[in-house]
Amino acid sequence: MQTLRGEMDGYVLVTTTGYGSGVLSVDGSTIDTVIAEHLARADHANRQIPDSELSVAHRVALDAYDAGLTRIDEIPGRAAIDTETADYAEFVLLVLWRNRNQEDSGRKILARNDFLLQSPIPGRRYTQPCPHCERPTIYQERYPRAVCDPCRDRTTDRAGRRVTGFNASFSGGMIAYYTDTLERSDNSGSQQEECVEVSRTGVCFIDAHPATMQEVRLGGIVVQIASAHGDGSGQPNGAVSRLRRVFRW
């Protein structure tokens, strides 16, 4: 069969349990062993998370997520919590929204992401304000000017047409497509249209403000807002330098 990982021999398992179905590769094991291991993982992903496994940060994040809120400070009458707890709760809430499914509660998402149930590392920073709109976003030391998800969802080319970046391949690289060509509802069979300008230069815009789109070191795409005053290191901002070279200003 043809999969995202290429052609492979395997089985398709269909169950009535959420997150139980899947494509199973035998790889030398018996089919009974493969099915048993797969269903064990599915049972774990579908388990109910007891209150005893939830910290204050988890409960605050779940309350916000299940209420449809995107920031913990939007919870009406929320009791005050210390700065580190609030930071981790904001991080959990951001990850919940990134993994959202229309029919899933916050607890179901936690069950499929075990790393979120770990205790926060003391002294570690988990979120930062978006440098463009100041909404919370996940802290990335390598990318100090990374924008939040809502700002990232508004990236455009210089003409104002919405663009979305992807990894070009498993071996690396970045490619940008015009967002309105990614999901067509007219069944025309039209191909995705690349935005060559952004793919080539990495230069994009958010609300007409210069930004850059690039491949993340370990995979994925990051969008960083540009600053005309540099990046705080005493060196000219790379995004602005590229903008000047591309658009000659």
JOPE-V616811 format. One record per backbone hydrogen bond with DSSP energy under -1.0 kcal/mol. NH is the residue of the N-H (numbers start at 1). CO is the residue of the C=O. If there is no record, write none. Layout:
<<NH	CO> <NH	CO>>
This chain:
<<3	6> <6	3> <8	1> <11	24> <13	22> <20	17> <22	13> <24	11> <29	26> <34	30> <35	31> <36	32> <37	33> <38	34> <39	35> <40	36> <41	37> <42	38> <43	39> <44	40> <45	41> <46	42> <47	44> <53	50> <54	51> <59	55> <60	56> <61	57> <62	58> <63	59> <64	60> <65	61> <66	62> <68	65> <69	64> <74	71> <75	72> <78	75> <86	82> <87	83> <88	84> <89	85> <90	86> <91	87> <92	88> <93	89> <94	90> <95	91> <96	92> <97	93> <98	94> <99	95> <100	97> <104	101> <109	105> <110	106> <111	107> <113	110> <116	113> <117	114> <124	121> <128	137> <130	135> <134	130> <137	128> <139	126> <146	143> <147	223> <152	148> <153	149> <154	151> <155	152> <156	205> <157	161> <160	157> <163	155> <164	177> <166	175> <168	173> <172	169> <175	166> <177	164> <178	193> <179	162> <181	178> <182	179> <195	176> <196	194> <199	195> <200	196> <201	197> <202	198> <204	211> <205	156> <206	209> <209	206> <211	204> <212	224> <213	202> <214	222> <216	220> <219	216> <222	214> <224	212> <225	145> <226	210> <230	227> <231	235> <241	237> <242	238> <243	239> <244	240> <245	241> <246	242> <247	243> <248	244>>
